[in-house]
């Protein structure tokens, strides 16, 4: 391949990096599962082992209608643990506000991060209810013995009990259990049949959210916001708001395992029912541009004078790969994209290095050195090829002048020269091709990992997960690219030579919007490449001049 094709390929690859990253970002907002539209809610399969069946009246349509009823104004019940500050409303016993005391606000790190809220920037609440004649839904009023609860020293849990009012034939208590040192909240019901007829209720647990973008999100680095469903059969599925609204996603599906959740950048809320219980998952587009994802669970028939209980954990907190220990597949809420197979071990190694140095920026530098050493033999061969191209550049220029516009003879003469000098014209492109997947995988590892949120480096870099506020790192990276370009052979085509000079400027502008941690990786990688390439090129040029390499 001649220089024209070589550098067209080089410029194309540089441009492709930006396209690939933009494509990956677009996929995160548009990649929910595309399923056959189901106009009719499917019937629930007959449960095995005499497990309770979901009541005939328990279906997503019933919940959708109830969800669109106008909520009344109720009283607030405040609960505070070492990790959470929660607000429960006596109407429905809904969880309508949830602050994370260990996580900082996206715009003001002096404030706690707020995930759930029914007022302010957006609507995002957790609702539950019972399905059955006269049983309480999330529009029923509850009462509580206190308005404030505090997890005190020496206790690992705190319980909030809400009694449903105006219920005929049953005594229903909604129970919240908050835990120390964690983001799990147990939510359930205690039902006592005080009537004369058997009760066959079902419960629903749902998350309701609008489609607004989370605060602090960048329009240049879009991430996925929407619902998700996990089952052993279908695994992790994203169900985006546009597909719910347009009817491209299943209205409901049944299984005896799995969970449902609502995802946004860095955080997830998910209902985690126990396995081996028949359930029905659903998604709905509600009024006022709200969307719901939920699960319906059966309760065994309750005879008069008897009681029953049901409880489902709600995880509402940071999305982390370690969440697989909480529930199967929950760690997949950390979205590394289509290069997860590379991103996962990269982040594992990055976390391991952080455990040694206690600074994510230094850990990124050490990771870059490790990756460079891993690819050292390949890079050396490639830089040697590029060095030879630089050495024979005068001969190539002479051949160009000799054959002028006769492109066929020019190409033949160049191939003969490459063969004589044992040069592979494509050798210089190989390290770039190999490192592009690593670069993109590390990009998503840094962008998606909540551990790097507000992670400082040094000086003005106080958050490696967002762009450099003063653009110093992108400018340094652009300068390093200019230095590196000086070591590369000059393209024989003047136009291509100008394009190659523009490339550092283009990359610097693109990197203005990249996380500082990724730019730091690129700078260190470029510096190491410059040192390696300079050493190899100097040796080749010295040999050509007849100087013995020391």
MARZAGU-7896 format. One record per residue (C-alpha): residue in one letter; x, y, z. Coordinates in steps of 0.05 Angstrom, whole numbers, plus 5000, padded with zeros to 4 digits. Layout:
BEGIN
AXYZ...
//
This chain:
BEGIN
X500050005000X502850694982X503251305027X496751584999X492750985022X496750925087X495251625111X488051615086X487351015131X490751375189X486251985183X480051535175X481751165239X482651805277X475952055253X472851375268X474551405342X469952005350X464551675309X464951015348X464451385415X458551795391X455251165364X456250815430X453251415466X447251425419X446150685430X445550805505X439651255493X436450855437X438350115447X432549845488X429949165468X425349145409X419748655421X413348455389X407748915411X402748565456X396048905456X393148405505X396448255571X398747535569X395847035618X400146815675X402846105670X400045595718X404645605779X408344985801X408944665870X402244945891X404945655891X399746205896X397046465830X396647195812X389547435820X385447535757X384448265775X392048355781X394348635715X398449225691X392349565662X389149605731X395449905760X396050395702X389150655714X390450725788X397051065776X393651615736X388851795792X390352465823X394652365885X392252705948X396853115992X399152716051X403752786110X411252676105X414852156147X422352256150X427251686161X434751776169X440151256170X447751306163X446951246086X439951516070X434952056085X428151826062X421252146058X415051716058X408252006042X402151766080X398351746014X399951055988X405850996035X410051195974X417451305979X417752005947X424552265965X431251915976X437852265991X444551905990X448752176047X455051836021X454252115950X454852835929X450153245885X452153275811X452854035812X454354195884X458653705922X456754035988X449753745982X447653015984X445452685919X437952615911X435352025870X427951975885X423652615888X416752845871X418353585868X423953975836X428153775776X424153145759X419252625784X421851955807X418251555861X417450835887X410350595894X407049955918X399949715929X395249125935X390648875881X383948595903X377048875919X377449405973X384949315986X389549915991X393350175930X398450735926X392651225930X390250975997X391551396060X395851086114X397351306185X403851246225X405451296299X410951806286X413252306233X420752216245X425051606251X432551576265X437250976263X440851036329X447550766350X447650026366X441849866320X442649566250X435449666226X429650136236X422449956221X416850416198X409750136202X403950466166X396750266177X391850316119X385350686133X378350556106X379649826089X373649366096X374748636114X382248676125X387448996168X393349206124X400049466150X405449706103X412349586131X419049916113X425549646141X431750086132X438749786143X445350066168X451250116120X447450006057X442250206005X437449626013X430349776038X425449216052X418349406033X412448956047X405448836074X402348476132X395148286116X390148026167X383447766141X378248026191X372447896144X368247286129X370747126059X377646876036X382347396006X386747255945X390747895936X396748055894X401848605905X405249075856X411849435865X413449965814X418050555799X415151175766X419551685731X419252225678X424052205620X428152815639X435752775636X439152735704X442353375729X449653445712X449153005649X453053245588X449853305520X456553105490X457052465531X449952195535X448551595578X442451135584X436451345626X430650865626X427850205652X430949515654X428448805665X432748205683X430747465680X434946835676X432046685607X432547365573X438147655616X439148405621X434448805577X433849555571X426849815557X427450555539X422151085547X421251185471X419850445461X414850425518X411351035489X411350775418X409150075436X415649735412X416749385478X412748825510X407249085555X408448515604X412047845612X411947305664X417346905699X418946595766X425446985775X428547655759X427848395777X425749065749X429349725754X430150445733X437050665709X440651325702X447951525700X451551225760X445151025798X439750495797X433350335835X430849625829X425549165860X428748495876X423447955890X425747275914X426546735861X421646155851X415546605859X411146715798X411247435777X409247895720X413648465696X410649065662X412249755633X407250315621X406851015592X402651425641X399652115637X403852745647X409652425610X410951925666X413351205655X412950615701X416349945708X414049445758X412748735780X406448385805X407047835857X401747365884X399947235957X397146575980X389646575995X388246846064X382546496101X378246896151X382047006216X388746846182X394647306163X399847346109X406247726097X410247926035X416648346030X420948545971X427748885977X428649545941X435749715922X436550465909X443750685905X450150715863X450750235804X456849785817X459249125788X459248835859X451648865859X451548165829X452347945902X445748295918X441847995860X443847615797X445048085739X444448725781X451848875768X450048955694X446949625711X454049885705X453749975630X460549875596X457449805528X459349295474X466549255499X464549015568X469148415560X475048895558X472349445604X470948975662X478048715671X480849405658X476749705714X478449115759X485849255748X484750005757X481149875824X486749415846X491949955831X487650465868X487850015929X495450105929X496050855914X489351135939X488951625880X484951455818X489251915774X495651565794X492150895785X490351105713X497751285701X500050615727X494750265685X497250635624X504350405638X501849685646X498049705580X504150015545X508549455571X503448945549X503649215478X511149385479X513548845430X508049015381X509249755387X516749675379X515749295313X510949825289X515350415308X521250065276X517150015212X515350755217X522550925232X524850575169X519550955129X522451595157X529551385139X527851225067X523651845059X529052185016X529251584970X521651604964X521952344946X527152194893X522751644863X516852124863X520852654825X523452124776X516651844756X512452474764X505152344747X506051624724X502451324784X503150604760X510750634754X511151054818X507250524856X511449964828X517950314845X515650454917X513749714926X520549504902X523849984951X519549725008X521549014989X528949184986X528849555052X524349025084X519049535103X511649395116X507950045099X502149835144X506549675203X505750365233X498150305236X497949665276X498849955347X493250445332X488549895309X490049475371X489350045420X482850335394X478649795429X482649895493X481750645488X474150585479X473550055534X477250495583X472951085561X466650715582X469950445645X471651145668X464951445645X460550905676X464150765742X461151135801X467651025839X470951565796X465352055809X468452655845X475052285846X480652805851X487552785819X491853385834X490854135832X484954365791X482853655772X477753515827X473453025787X476552535738X469652335711X468253015679X472153445629X477953865651X474654535670X480554935644X482254485584X489454425606X489853675597X486853685526X491854215506X497653805534X495053205497X494753615432X501953845444X504153125455X500852925389X504753485353X511253225382X509452515362X507652725291X514753005284X517452305292X512852015239X514751995165X512052595126X506652415076X508852535004X502152854988X502053595010X494653555025X495452945069X501253295104X496753885121X491353415146X496253065191X498353745220X491053895234X489853235270X492653455338X488054065337X481953635319X483553135375X484653695426X477853985411X474453305415X477953155481X475253805511X468953405524X472152755547X472952565621X479452825650X481452115669X481151895597X485152495573X490352345627X490851635600X491951905530X497352395552X501351865589X500451375531X502951905482X509052085525X511051355531X510051265456X514351875442X520051605484X519650915453X518951175382X524551685391X529351155417X527850675360X528151215306X534651495333X537850805329X535550695258X538051375235X544751255270X545550595234X544150915167X549651425180X554450875198X554651035272X555050445319X549250435367X551550455439
//
